[in-house]
Amino acid sequence: IMHLNTNYENLEQSYLFSTVAKKVNEFISKKPDKKVIRLGIGDVTLPLCKAVVDALHKAVDEMGVQATFRGYGPEQGYDFLCEAVQKYYKSHNVELDLDEIFISDGAKSDLGNILDLFAQDNTVLVPDPVYPVYVDTNIMAGRKVIYADANGENCFLPGVNKEIKADLIYICSPNNPTGAVYNKEQLKEWVDYARECGAVILFDSAYECFISDENLPRSIYEIEGAKECAIEFCSLSKTAGFTGTRCGYTIVPKALGKLNKMWLRRQTTKFNGVPYIVQRAAEAVFTDEGQKEIKENIGYYKENAKVISETLKRCNIWHVGGKHSPYIWLRCPNNMKSWEFFDYLLENAQVVGTPGSGFGRNGEGYFRLTSFGSRENTIEAMKRFEKLFK
């Protein structure tokens, strides 16, 4: 008799953002005359930069010519893109070998797929609040998940608790959902802890491009000893607007022993690689022109974040994030619960954010806004917000 994976029964019935979308659609159906501004889901709105689009066009033309047509490519990525990533890391004082770099269709996929390498009986430590994928993918596999408390007292940057023993540790910095960023000293504590107890850190650096302070690490490999205990995931989704184009990369250092070869074996078995035209587009991100253009786009989103943050300050609403992150994490006004505030904001200002409780128990009473909207919509949303709370 066929048996189902009953671990799926332990998942929440609905993915957080599906619930948000359902509530928004219900509101629009009842009040179609109201303009709803969405600052909830972390999806970019600016188009791909010119260097990327030019590279896409050129690669598409190549695919229409016999001499330059490409079929199956290397599952771990073409050398031209791996070399571009390698050069990018070197600009941040991190040396990588080419065979430590694996090109993928995005960080979300790899964060789930990497779990193929680890036994079911590993204990997983995640911060609370947390990006839901970290938790859900481990629940699907039946692993024990424990939580590190992130809260207002530690500015949503949980530290090491040596009384807790974990085998897999998730760290996201700059953090989704809170926008908080670890400094080098704080990350060094996590690296030392992981090495001490034989754990592996799964480091999500999808938002590293928003860091503008040279003293803040953009890669965990800037920390001494990290190659012996950490796998790093990064995405071009937020870096270069690839949310619909799909490309990212994962770093599995050879200092981690068998894991590098295991990941290669996993990818060559279960993954056919990222399309050639997408990899050529991704390569363009790392050119001088591409870097100049994407920094302009990131600057646009960071200015949006500044607009949101300054509004919250005028309203005397506590918040973190925004400075080195596209996310602003705020304490709900008037002691409202997260979903209560979601409904209130939608009903009275037609502004959509994400309830903090959807990211974990410690998210209750908090709310996430993103800076990925247009400038016009961000300014309008904050005018509505300030009218309600100032």
C-alpha atoms as one frame of an Amber mdcrd trajectory, in Angstrom:
protein
   0.000   0.000   0.000   1.279   3.434  -0.950   2.020   5.718   2.030   2.029
   9.516   1.974   4.560  11.772   3.662   2.504  12.561   6.763   4.902  15.337
   7.750   2.937  17.583   5.390   0.058  17.360   7.835   2.208  19.292  10.327
   2.468  22.330   8.041   0.312  25.411   8.344  -2.732  25.022   6.102  -1.790
  27.994   3.943   1.445  29.685   2.964   1.589  33.138   4.607   1.550  35.135
   1.389  -1.356  33.127  -0.024  -3.435  34.215   2.970  -2.405  37.845   2.455
  -3.360  37.669  -1.236  -6.729  36.112  -0.426  -7.586  38.861   2.078  -6.553
  41.605  -0.347  -8.584  40.103  -3.193 -11.649  39.864  -0.948 -11.267  43.541
  -0.007 -10.909  44.621  -3.650 -13.982  42.636  -4.678 -16.031  44.489  -2.028
 -14.512  47.933  -2.645 -13.262  48.035  -6.245 -13.142  51.851  -6.221 -10.367
  51.919  -3.600  -6.736  52.031  -4.751  -4.801  49.389  -2.800  -1.036  49.917
  -2.403   0.938  46.716  -1.842   4.009  46.944   0.357   3.772  43.344   1.509
   5.501  40.789  -0.719   9.201  41.331  -1.352   8.937  41.416  -5.136  10.868
  43.998  -7.119   9.121  46.468  -9.433  11.946  48.095 -11.419  12.764  46.418
 -14.754  15.946  44.508 -15.527  18.843  46.878 -16.150  20.049  47.599 -19.699
  23.257  45.555 -19.432  21.219  42.491 -18.456  18.614  42.979 -21.201  21.347
  43.470 -23.819  23.013  40.234 -22.680  19.671  38.406 -22.845  19.084  39.592
 -26.423  22.567  38.581 -27.499  22.214  35.136 -25.903  18.801  34.593 -27.529
  20.321  35.428 -30.916  23.099  32.908 -30.233  20.506  30.237 -29.534  19.062
  30.811 -33.046  22.343  30.105 -34.829  23.705  26.574 -35.346  27.291  27.529
 -34.501  26.435  29.151 -31.158  23.377  27.107 -30.115  23.633  25.564 -26.616
  21.861  22.452 -25.387  22.447  20.898 -21.978  24.946  22.903 -19.977  26.910
  21.995 -16.857  24.485  21.489 -13.978  26.700  23.499 -11.620  26.830  26.461
 -14.019  28.930  27.679 -16.928  32.489  28.700 -16.120  31.887  32.236 -17.399
  29.287  32.876 -14.678  31.167  31.022 -11.944  34.223  33.148 -12.768  32.109
  36.317 -12.536  30.815  35.257  -9.100  34.343  34.355  -8.023  35.572  37.832
  -9.013  32.643  39.451  -7.160  33.525  37.615  -3.943  37.177  38.583  -4.358
  36.085  42.236  -4.402  34.811  41.576  -0.867  38.105  39.917   0.154  36.755
  36.362  -0.112  38.741  33.811  -2.130  36.742  30.944  -3.664  37.654  28.069
  -5.975  35.464  27.724  -9.065  34.282  24.269  -8.021  32.937  25.729  -4.764
  30.426  27.850  -6.720  27.130  26.336  -7.887  24.707  28.285 -10.085  21.013
  27.693  -9.392  17.537  28.985 -10.219  17.419  30.921  -6.940  18.202  30.811
  -3.246  14.745  29.550  -2.251  15.194  26.338  -4.253  18.662  25.661  -2.895
  17.672  26.391   0.704  15.181  23.552   0.406  17.229  21.248  -1.801  20.367
  21.415   0.353  18.490  19.398   2.975  18.912  16.327   0.753  22.474  16.181
   2.097  21.510  15.907   5.760  19.976  13.089   7.788  16.437  13.358   9.086
  17.515  13.159  12.730  19.458  16.448  12.632  18.155  19.174  14.938  17.523
  22.483  13.174  17.900  25.913  14.792  16.112  28.854  13.190  15.509  32.387
  14.440  11.974  33.372  15.379  10.615  35.336  13.510  11.853  33.637  10.364
  11.412  33.296   6.602   8.804  30.478   6.427  10.749  28.352   3.926  13.418
  27.480   6.514  10.835  25.961   8.819   8.464  24.420   6.284  11.120  22.528
   4.334  12.376  20.897   7.523   8.875  20.069   8.735   8.283  18.384   5.368
  11.317  16.198   6.086  10.267  15.444   9.671  13.162  17.185  11.382  13.033
  18.655  14.862  13.001  22.457  14.675  13.982  24.630  17.630  14.026  28.414
  17.806  16.429  31.208  18.730  14.498  34.126  20.160  14.731  37.322  18.113
  12.920  40.178  19.801  12.894  43.888  20.497  15.411  43.489  23.323  18.114
  42.052  21.062  17.004  44.192  18.076  15.935  40.975  16.348  19.489  39.622
  16.201  19.546  36.505  18.409  22.903  35.529  19.854  24.445  32.177  20.661
  22.992  30.112  23.503  25.530  27.386  24.247  22.968  25.405  26.205  21.200
  24.722  22.898  22.721  22.057  20.681  21.855  22.155  17.003  23.141  20.431
  13.872  21.853  22.846  11.231  21.670  26.599  11.893  19.860  29.083   9.658
  21.126  32.660   9.598  19.791  35.365   7.287  21.625  38.698   7.262  20.370
  41.238   6.275  17.381  39.491   7.724  14.077  38.638   6.161  11.637  39.623
   7.636  13.164  42.087  10.105  15.875  43.859   8.094  18.321  43.521  10.997
  22.013  42.982  10.128  24.715  41.086  12.036  28.130  42.699  12.445  31.371
  40.716  12.184  31.722  40.168  15.917  28.202  38.751  16.181  28.712  36.435
  13.212  32.061  35.303  14.637  30.203  34.044  17.723  27.948  31.924  15.514
  30.898  30.581  13.507  32.808  29.675  16.668  29.702  27.995  18.104  29.101
  25.962  14.923  32.713  24.793  14.780  32.641  23.899  18.452  29.544  21.704
  18.202  30.093  20.365  14.668  27.088  22.165  13.194  26.636  23.557   9.685
  25.403  27.122   9.196  23.060  27.668   6.254  23.702  31.362   5.589  21.162
  33.208   3.473  22.760  36.352   2.026  20.044  37.154  -0.512  20.011  40.812
   0.572  23.761  41.439   0.892  23.652  44.004  -1.918  21.725  46.400   0.353
  24.627  46.696   2.815  26.392  50.042   2.422  28.614  49.943   5.531  32.046
  48.440   4.819  32.254  47.271   8.435  29.244  44.966   7.998  29.930  41.573
   6.385  28.285  40.837   3.034  29.423  37.205   3.143  29.858  34.879   6.088
  33.212  33.902   4.580  34.574  37.253   5.696  34.591  35.608   9.125  37.618
  33.491  10.028  36.778  29.776  10.098  33.452  30.117   8.285  34.498  27.944
   5.339  34.783  25.036   7.766  31.176  25.323   8.929  29.009  27.357   6.537
  27.181  27.043   3.227  26.153  30.367   1.690  23.134  31.039  -0.516  22.638
  34.144  -2.609  20.143  35.276  -5.194  20.019  37.768  -8.023  16.301  38.293
  -7.347  16.767  41.300  -5.102  20.267  42.159  -6.327  19.291  42.591  -9.975
  15.535  42.107 -10.256  15.684  38.428 -11.256  12.526  37.417  -9.377  10.930
  36.402 -12.681  14.151  35.474 -14.465  15.432  33.080 -11.778  19.117  32.821
 -11.009  21.198  32.550  -7.853  24.237  30.755  -6.524  25.268  28.602  -3.589
  28.766  28.321  -2.156  29.797  24.959  -0.702  33.442  25.218   0.441  35.671
  22.173   0.043  36.750  22.737   3.656  33.337  21.258   4.576  34.625  17.863
   3.481  32.176  15.530   1.748  29.441  18.157   1.410  30.983  19.784  -1.683
  31.041  16.519  -3.658  27.659  15.494  -2.277  26.070  18.723  -3.480  27.658
  18.285  -6.914  26.272  14.745  -7.066  22.839  15.914  -5.939  22.705  18.687
  -8.540  23.927  16.539 -11.419  21.261  13.973 -10.530  18.228  16.177  -9.792
  18.903  19.443 -11.645  19.562  20.237 -15.306  21.019  23.655 -14.703  19.970
  27.250 -15.330  19.243  28.176 -18.981  22.180  29.523 -20.960  20.423  32.806
 -21.785  19.701  33.428 -18.085  23.314  32.708 -17.133  24.536  35.189 -19.754
  22.139  37.744 -18.282  23.463  36.974 -14.798  27.049  37.365 -16.013  26.163
  40.895 -17.140  25.120  41.760 -13.568  28.774  41.461 -12.520  30.227  43.652
 -15.281  31.219  47.226 -14.457  28.201  48.558 -16.350  25.878  46.019 -14.736
  27.108  46.851 -11.247  26.632  50.561 -11.892  23.073  50.057 -13.110  21.915
  47.667 -10.392  23.365  49.939  -7.698  21.141  52.698  -9.051  18.115  50.398
  -8.718  19.103  49.347  -5.208  19.561  53.017  -4.330  16.005  53.640  -5.520
  14.634  50.970  -3.178  16.776  52.222  -0.303  15.376  55.717  -0.800  11.892
  54.186  -0.575  12.936  52.544   2.684  14.108  55.918   3.957  10.700  57.418
   3.142   9.023  54.645   5.163  11.461  54.895   8.072  11.181  58.675   8.361
   7.384  58.415   8.380   7.512  55.870  11.192   9.842  58.127  13.162   7.436
  61.033  12.839   4.668  58.741  14.072   6.861  57.563  16.997   6.591  53.942
  15.855   9.482  51.661  16.848  11.113  49.836  13.946  14.293  48.194  12.708
  15.614  47.549   9.202  15.430  49.752   6.140  18.974  51.102   6.267  20.790
  48.018   4.966  17.707  46.127   3.889  14.570  46.516   1.758  12.463  45.490
   4.765  11.148  47.641   7.604   9.959  45.768  10.698   7.699  47.836  12.920
   5.876  47.431  16.199   2.132  47.597  15.573   0.659  50.871  16.879  -1.758
  50.907  19.813  -0.768  47.381  20.910  -2.620  45.840  17.991  -2.031  42.201
  17.047  -0.371  41.560  13.682  -3.447  40.432  11.724  -5.576  43.026  13.501
  -3.209  45.723  12.249  -3.192  44.167   8.755  -6.994  44.440   8.587  -6.999
  47.955  10.085  -4.400  49.256   7.625  -6.124  47.662   4.640  -9.552  48.939
   5.654  -8.545  52.483   6.634  -5.564  53.253   4.394  -5.739  50.570   1.675
  -2.083  49.745   2.354  -0.929  46.115   2.419   1.948  44.832   4.521   2.780
  41.436   6.023   1.675  40.440   9.540   4.667  39.645  11.714   2.937  36.677
  13.340   3.130  34.917   9.983   6.885  34.686  10.492   6.696  33.065  13.919
   5.536  33.433  17.508   7.894  36.346  18.215   6.495  38.211  15.239   3.155
  38.737  16.978   2.546  42.451  17.449   4.922  43.358  14.607   4.498  44.088
  10.914   6.706  44.059   7.796   6.706  46.679   5.058   8.866  46.465   1.937
  10.534  49.184  -0.083  10.065  47.423  -3.424   7.105  49.507  -4.537   7.260
  52.493  -6.861   8.348  55.848  -5.390   4.931  57.303  -6.111   3.101  54.477
  -4.330   5.514  54.461  -1.393   5.039  58.190  -0.801   1.268  57.900  -1.141
   1.144  54.907   1.216   3.130  56.779   3.845   0.906  59.846   3.547  -2.074
  57.600   4.285  -0.161  55.922   7.104   0.822  59.201   8.731  -2.733  60.506
   8.508  -3.829  57.513  10.613  -1.104  57.510  13.254   0.520  60.907  13.716
